[in-house]
Amino acid sequence: MKFQCINNFGKRKTSWVGQIDTIKGVKENCEIEITARGHYYHVIFGSHSYGHYLCIPNWNVGCEMADFSDLFWNTERLAKNLNLLDAITIATAVKEAEKILNS
């Protein structure tokens, strides 16, 4: 499934296409494989007793998340460990994956 990423941070707006190649699991515990901008991400996300989490083992990244649809907050959290464009890509993919899992 292809999805559109948009960088609204800064003065210049940019966009690119990402793709969810694989989606497995349920909203509470899901794995997706994403490709975008020449990068590959294996993302594991879900819920725990106090909220939501996201891990990207092949990038050595893990963090707490807000609601999966909250692009701004989730991008900010991911950008502490990744560059901004990668953070936007992953936050957008998680939002799109949640839509699929909720349908």
C-alpha positions as CSV (number, residue, x, y, z in Angstrom):
1,M,0.0,0.0,0.0
2,K,1.4,3.4,-1.0
3,F,1.0,6.5,1.2
4,Q,1.9,10.2,0.8
5,C,4.4,11.8,3.3
6,I,4.4,15.6,3.7
7,N,7.1,17.6,5.5
8,N,5.3,20.7,6.8
9,F,8.2,21.6,9.2
10,G,10.3,24.5,8.1
11,K,9.9,27.0,5.3
12,R,9.8,24.6,2.4
13,K,7.0,22.0,2.0
14,T,8.2,18.7,0.5
15,S,6.5,15.4,-0.2
16,W,7.4,11.9,-1.1
17,V,5.7,8.5,-1.4
18,G,6.3,5.6,1.0
19,Q,5.0,2.1,0.8
20,I,3.9,-0.4,3.4
21,D,5.2,-3.7,2.0
22,T,3.9,-6.0,4.8
23,I,1.5,-5.7,7.6
24,K,1.0,-8.4,10.3
25,G,-0.9,-8.5,13.5
26,V,-3.5,-6.4,15.2
27,K,-3.6,-2.7,16.4
28,E,-2.4,-3.8,19.9
29,N,0.7,-5.6,18.5
30,C,1.6,-5.0,14.8
31,E,4.6,-5.4,12.5
32,I,5.0,-3.5,9.3
33,E,7.7,-3.3,6.7
34,I,8.1,0.1,5.1
35,T,10.2,1.4,2.2
36,A,10.6,5.1,1.3
37,R,13.3,7.3,0.0
38,G,15.6,4.3,-0.5
39,H,15.4,3.2,3.1
40,Y,13.8,0.0,4.6
41,Y,12.2,0.0,8.1
42,H,10.9,-3.0,10.1
43,V,8.5,-1.3,12.5
44,I,6.9,-3.0,15.5
45,F,4.2,-0.9,17.3
46,G,1.4,-1.5,19.8
47,S,-0.1,-0.8,23.1
48,H,1.0,-1.5,26.7
49,S,-0.5,-0.7,30.1
50,Y,0.4,3.0,30.0
51,G,0.1,3.9,26.3
52,H,1.7,3.1,23.0
53,Y,5.2,2.1,21.8
54,L,7.2,1.8,18.6
55,C,10.4,-0.1,17.9
56,I,12.5,-0.2,14.7
57,P,15.0,-3.0,15.5
58,N,17.0,-2.6,12.3
59,W,17.6,1.1,13.1
60,N,18.1,0.6,16.9
61,V,15.2,2.9,17.7
62,G,12.4,2.6,20.2
63,C,10.1,5.2,21.8
64,E,6.8,5.9,23.4
65,M,4.0,7.1,21.1
66,A,0.8,9.1,21.4
67,D,-2.3,7.9,19.7
68,F,-1.2,6.3,16.4
69,S,-3.0,9.0,14.4
70,D,-1.1,11.9,16.1
71,L,1.5,12.7,13.3
72,F,2.9,15.8,15.0
73,W,3.7,14.3,18.4
74,N,4.9,11.0,17.0
75,T,7.1,12.7,14.5
76,E,8.6,14.8,17.2
77,R,9.3,11.7,19.3
78,L,10.9,9.8,16.4
79,A,12.9,12.8,15.3
80,K,14.9,12.5,18.6
81,N,16.4,9.3,17.2
82,L,16.1,9.6,13.4
83,N,16.3,12.4,10.9
84,L,13.1,14.4,10.3
85,L,12.2,12.8,7.0
86,D,12.6,9.3,8.3
87,A,10.5,10.2,11.3
88,I,7.7,11.7,9.2
89,T,7.7,8.6,7.0
90,I,7.4,6.2,9.9
91,A,4.8,8.3,11.8
92,T,2.7,8.5,8.6
93,A,3.0,4.8,7.9
94,V,1.9,3.9,11.4
95,K,-1.1,6.2,11.0
96,E,-2.0,4.5,7.7
97,A,-1.5,1.0,9.1
98,E,-3.9,1.8,12.0
99,K,-6.6,2.8,9.5
100,I,-6.1,-0.6,7.8
101,L,-6.2,-2.5,11.1
102,N,-9.3,-0.6,12.3
103,S,-11.3,-1.5,9.1
